Amino acid sequence: MMRPKRRLTREAAYQALHGSAQRHAREIVADQPGSKEKLFAPKLRPAYKAACGRKRDFIRATEEVERCLARLAEALRVIMNDKEFLSLLMSEGLATIPNCLVQRLHNDPKLETATSKHAGMSPAGAGQQPVSGICPDVLAFLQDCFVKVKIFGLLRHVLPARQMEIARLMVAMERVTFTYAKILVAFTPRPLLAEGFDPTTIANVSEGQLSAMTPELGGLSSEFLGAVERRGSVSLELVAASRYFERLMDNSKVVRYLAHNFPDQFEEFHSLSTPSPIR
C-alpha cells in the first residue's frame, strides 16, 4: 500500500523547522525516499521546455492585452479633443470614463507598474533571521499552499532572495512541486547558491548545459514574474475598458457620430471593444 504524500501548512513547517537537530535532519534535510534521486535528461528537458513554454505564453498574453489597452487609449485620446463628441457623451450619459483610461489618457504617473513597485521592495528576509536556513518571508508567502516537506530541504541550497523568487514562481505557475523546485534550484545562478552546494548533485546536467540554460531560464523567469505582477491591474483595466466601449458601441448616436467623423477610431473601437481576456 502506497504511503500518502506528506505536505505541510505554514504552521507545520514552522514546527518542523524549529524542531530538534535530529528531527530537522529527518524532516527537512534531503534524506527521504526519492529526494536524493537526480533529475535525468529524459525527465528534465521536457519539464524545462514545458515550463519555459508556459512562461512565454503568459508573457505574450499579458503584453497583447497591454498593447490593446494602449491602442484603445490612443484612439480615445484623439476623439476627446472634439467638443461636439464630448457633448454627445454628456447627453447620452456616457461622460464618466473609467479612471484607468483617464490615467492612460493623461499618462498619470500613478500608472507605475507593479513590477517597478516590486523592484523597490526590500530583499526577501531583510532584517530577519532564517529559520533553519529558510527565509521567514518564504514561509509566510507559502502559508496558503500545501508544500512537500522536502521542498524546504531544496530551498536551503539557495540564498533567501532566490528562495522567495522560487516560491513566487512555483505559486504563479501553479506548480508547487518537488520536481519543479528541483529544476529551479538546479538552474540557479552561482552567486545565489548556498556556499558549497553543487547543482549537479540534484540534476544530471553538465557544467556546459548549466551555463547555457541557467541565463535563459533566469531571464524568462524575471519577465514572467513581471507579467504576473502586472496581470491583476491589466485585467481590471481590460474589464473596465471593455464594458465602457461596449456601452459606446451599443449607442446608435455615438456609433453614427464616430463612423461619420472618426472612421479610423471607429474601426479601432469596434475591433478592440471586446478583446480576449488573459488566460
C-alpha positions as CSV (number, residue, x, y, z in Angstrom):
1,M,0.0,0.0,0.0
2,M,1.4,3.4,-1.0
3,R,2.0,5.9,1.7
4,P,0.3,9.2,1.2
5,K,2.5,12.2,0.2
6,R,3.4,14.4,3.1
7,R,2.5,18.1,2.8
8,L,2.9,21.0,5.2
9,T,1.0,24.1,6.0
10,R,2.8,27.2,7.3
11,E,2.3,26.3,10.9
12,A,3.5,22.7,10.4
13,A,6.5,24.0,8.5
14,Y,7.5,26.2,11.4
15,Q,7.2,23.3,13.8
16,A,9.4,21.1,11.6
17,L,12.0,23.8,11.1
18,H,12.1,24.7,14.8
19,G,12.4,21.0,15.8
20,S,15.5,19.3,17.3
21,A,18.6,18.7,15.2
22,Q,17.6,15.0,14.9
23,R,14.1,15.9,13.8
24,H,15.4,18.6,11.4
25,A,17.7,16.1,9.8
26,R,14.8,13.6,9.4
27,E,12.2,16.1,8.2
28,I,14.0,18.8,6.3
29,V,17.4,17.6,5.0
30,A,17.1,15.7,1.7
31,D,17.0,12.3,3.4
32,Q,13.7,10.9,2.3
33,P,12.8,8.3,-0.3
34,G,13.4,9.7,-3.7
35,S,14.8,13.0,-2.5
36,K,18.3,12.0,-3.4
37,E,17.4,11.0,-6.9
38,K,18.8,13.1,-9.7
39,L,16.7,14.7,-12.4
40,F,17.9,12.9,-15.6
41,A,17.7,14.3,-19.1
42,P,14.5,12.3,-20.2
43,K,12.6,14.0,-17.4
44,L,14.5,17.2,-17.0
45,R,14.5,18.5,-20.6
46,P,10.7,18.1,-21.3
47,A,9.9,19.7,-17.9
48,Y,12.3,22.5,-18.6
49,K,10.8,23.2,-22.1
50,A,7.3,23.0,-20.8
51,A,8.0,25.5,-18.0
52,C,9.6,27.9,-20.5
53,G,6.8,27.5,-22.9
54,R,4.1,28.3,-20.3
55,K,6.0,31.4,-19.2
56,R,6.4,32.6,-22.8
57,D,2.7,32.1,-23.5
58,F,1.7,34.0,-20.3
59,I,4.1,36.9,-21.2
60,R,2.7,37.1,-24.7
61,A,-0.9,37.2,-23.5
62,T,-0.2,39.9,-21.0
63,E,1.7,42.0,-23.5
64,E,-1.1,41.6,-26.0
65,V,-3.7,43.0,-23.6
66,E,-1.3,45.9,-22.7
67,R,-1.0,46.7,-26.4
68,C,-4.8,46.5,-26.8
69,L,-5.3,48.9,-23.9
70,A,-2.7,51.3,-25.3
71,R,-4.5,51.4,-28.7
72,L,-7.8,52.0,-27.1
73,A,-6.4,54.8,-25.0
74,E,-4.7,56.4,-28.1
75,A,-7.9,56.2,-30.1
76,L,-9.9,57.7,-27.3
77,R,-7.3,60.5,-26.9
78,V,-7.9,61.6,-30.5
79,I,-11.6,62.0,-30.2
80,M,-11.6,63.5,-26.7
81,N,-10.5,66.8,-28.3
82,D,-13.7,67.0,-30.2
83,K,-16.1,69.2,-28.1
84,E,-19.2,68.1,-30.1
85,F,-18.4,64.4,-29.2
86,L,-17.9,65.3,-25.6
87,S,-21.3,67.0,-25.6
88,L,-22.8,63.9,-27.1
89,L,-21.3,61.7,-24.4
90,M,-22.8,64.1,-21.8
91,S,-26.3,63.9,-23.3
92,E,-26.2,60.2,-23.6
93,G,-24.9,59.6,-20.1
94,L,-21.6,58.3,-21.2
95,A,-19.3,61.0,-20.0
96,T,-18.0,59.0,-17.0
97,I,-14.9,57.3,-18.4
98,P,-13.2,54.6,-16.3
99,N,-10.4,56.0,-14.2
100,C,-7.9,53.6,-15.6
101,L,-8.5,55.0,-19.1
102,V,-8.4,58.6,-17.8
103,Q,-5.0,57.9,-16.3
104,R,-3.7,56.4,-19.5
105,L,-5.0,59.5,-21.4
106,H,-3.0,61.8,-19.2
107,N,0.0,59.5,-18.8
108,D,-0.6,59.6,-15.0
109,P,2.5,58.6,-13.0
110,K,0.2,56.6,-10.8
111,L,0.2,54.0,-13.6
112,E,3.6,52.9,-12.3
113,T,3.7,49.2,-13.0
114,A,3.6,46.6,-10.3
115,T,7.0,45.4,-11.5
116,S,8.7,48.7,-10.7
117,K,7.0,48.8,-7.4
118,H,8.2,45.3,-6.6
119,A,11.7,46.3,-7.7
120,G,11.8,48.9,-5.0
121,M,10.9,46.4,-2.2
122,S,13.3,45.3,0.3
123,P,15.1,42.0,-0.4
124,A,13.4,38.9,0.9
125,G,14.0,38.3,4.6
126,A,15.8,41.6,5.0
127,G,16.5,42.1,8.8
128,Q,15.0,38.6,9.6
129,Q,17.0,35.6,10.7
130,P,16.4,32.4,8.6
131,V,14.6,29.6,10.3
132,S,16.9,26.6,9.9
133,G,18.1,28.1,6.6
134,I,14.6,29.1,5.3
135,C,13.7,32.7,4.8
136,P,10.6,33.6,7.1
137,D,9.1,35.6,4.2
138,V,9.0,32.4,2.1
139,L,7.1,30.5,4.9
140,A,4.7,33.4,5.1
141,F,4.3,33.5,1.3
142,L,3.5,29.8,1.1
143,Q,1.1,29.8,4.1
144,D,-1.9,29.0,1.9
145,C,-0.2,26.3,-0.1
146,F,0.3,22.6,0.6
147,V,4.1,22.1,0.4
148,K,6.0,18.9,0.5
149,V,8.5,18.8,3.4
150,K,11.5,18.0,1.2
151,I,10.9,21.2,-0.9
152,F,12.3,23.1,2.1
153,G,15.4,20.9,2.0
154,L,15.9,22.1,-1.6
155,L,15.4,25.7,-0.8
156,R,18.1,25.6,1.9
157,H,20.6,25.2,-1.0
158,V,19.9,28.8,-2.3
159,L,20.1,32.2,-0.7
160,P,17.0,33.9,0.8
161,A,16.4,36.2,-2.2
162,R,16.4,33.2,-4.6
163,Q,14.2,31.2,-2.1
164,M,11.5,33.9,-2.5
165,E,11.8,34.0,-6.2
166,I,11.4,30.2,-6.4
167,A,8.4,30.3,-4.2
168,R,6.8,33.0,-6.3
169,L,7.5,31.1,-9.5
170,M,6.0,27.9,-8.1
171,V,2.8,29.6,-7.0
172,A,2.5,31.7,-10.2
173,M,3.0,28.6,-12.3
174,E,0.6,26.6,-10.0
175,R,3.4,24.0,-9.7
176,V,4.4,23.8,-6.0
177,T,6.0,20.5,-6.6
178,F,9.3,18.9,-5.7
179,T,10.3,18.3,-9.3
180,Y,9.7,21.9,-10.3
181,A,11.5,23.2,-7.2
182,K,14.4,20.9,-8.1
183,I,14.6,22.4,-11.6
184,L,14.6,25.9,-10.3
185,V,17.3,25.2,-7.7
186,A,19.4,23.3,-10.2
187,F,19.3,26.3,-12.6
188,T,20.0,28.9,-10.0
189,P,22.9,31.4,-10.9
190,R,26.0,30.5,-9.0
191,P,26.1,33.8,-6.9
192,L,22.7,32.8,-5.5
193,L,23.6,29.3,-4.4
194,A,24.4,28.4,-0.8
195,E,28.1,28.0,-0.1
196,G,29.4,24.6,-1.1
197,F,26.3,23.5,-3.0
198,D,26.8,21.8,-6.4
199,P,23.7,21.8,-8.5
200,T,24.9,18.7,-10.5
201,T,24.1,16.7,-7.3
202,I,20.4,17.1,-8.0
203,A,20.3,17.3,-11.8
204,N,22.2,15.1,-14.2
205,V,23.4,18.0,-16.4
206,S,26.9,19.1,-17.4
207,E,28.5,22.3,-16.4
208,G,28.1,23.4,-20.1
209,Q,24.4,22.8,-20.0
210,L,24.0,24.6,-16.8
211,S,25.9,27.6,-18.2
212,A,23.8,27.7,-21.3
213,M,20.4,27.0,-19.8
214,T,20.6,29.0,-16.5
215,P,20.7,32.5,-18.1
216,E,17.8,31.6,-20.4
217,L,15.6,30.4,-17.6
218,G,16.6,33.2,-15.3
219,G,15.8,35.9,-17.9
220,L,12.5,34.3,-18.8
221,S,11.5,33.9,-15.1
222,S,12.1,37.6,-14.5
223,E,9.9,38.5,-17.4
224,F,7.3,36.1,-16.3
225,L,7.2,37.4,-12.7
226,G,7.0,41.0,-14.1
227,A,4.0,39.9,-16.2
228,V,2.4,38.2,-13.2
229,E,2.8,41.5,-11.1
230,R,1.1,43.5,-13.9
231,R,-1.6,40.9,-14.6
232,G,-4.0,42.0,-11.9
233,S,-4.1,45.7,-12.8
234,V,-4.1,44.9,-16.5
235,S,-7.0,42.5,-16.2
236,L,-9.1,45.0,-14.2
237,E,-8.3,47.8,-16.7
238,L,-9.3,45.4,-19.5
239,V,-12.7,44.6,-17.9
240,A,-13.5,48.3,-17.2
241,A,-12.4,49.5,-20.7
242,S,-14.3,46.7,-22.5
243,R,-17.5,47.4,-20.6
244,Y,-17.2,51.1,-21.4
245,F,-16.6,50.6,-25.1
246,E,-19.4,48.1,-25.3
247,R,-21.7,50.8,-24.0
248,L,-20.3,53.3,-26.6
249,M,-20.8,50.8,-29.4
250,D,-24.3,49.9,-28.2
251,N,-25.4,53.6,-28.6
252,S,-26.6,54.3,-32.1
253,K,-26.0,58.1,-31.9
254,V,-22.4,57.5,-30.8
255,V,-21.8,54.9,-33.4
256,R,-23.1,57.2,-36.2
257,Y,-21.1,60.1,-35.0
258,L,-17.9,58.1,-34.8
259,A,-18.4,56.3,-38.1
260,H,-19.0,59.7,-39.8
261,N,-16.4,61.9,-38.2
262,F,-13.7,59.4,-36.9
263,P,-13.8,56.3,-39.2
264,D,-10.3,55.2,-38.2
265,Q,-11.1,55.4,-34.4
266,F,-14.5,53.8,-35.0
267,E,-12.8,50.8,-36.6
268,E,-10.4,50.6,-33.6
269,F,-13.2,50.7,-31.1
270,H,-15.2,48.2,-33.0
271,S,-12.3,45.7,-33.2
272,L,-11.0,46.3,-29.6
273,S,-14.1,46.8,-27.6
274,T,-14.2,43.1,-26.5
275,P,-10.6,41.8,-26.6
276,S,-9.8,38.3,-25.5
277,P,-9.1,38.1,-21.7
278,I,-5.8,36.8,-20.3
279,R,-5.8,33.2,-19.7
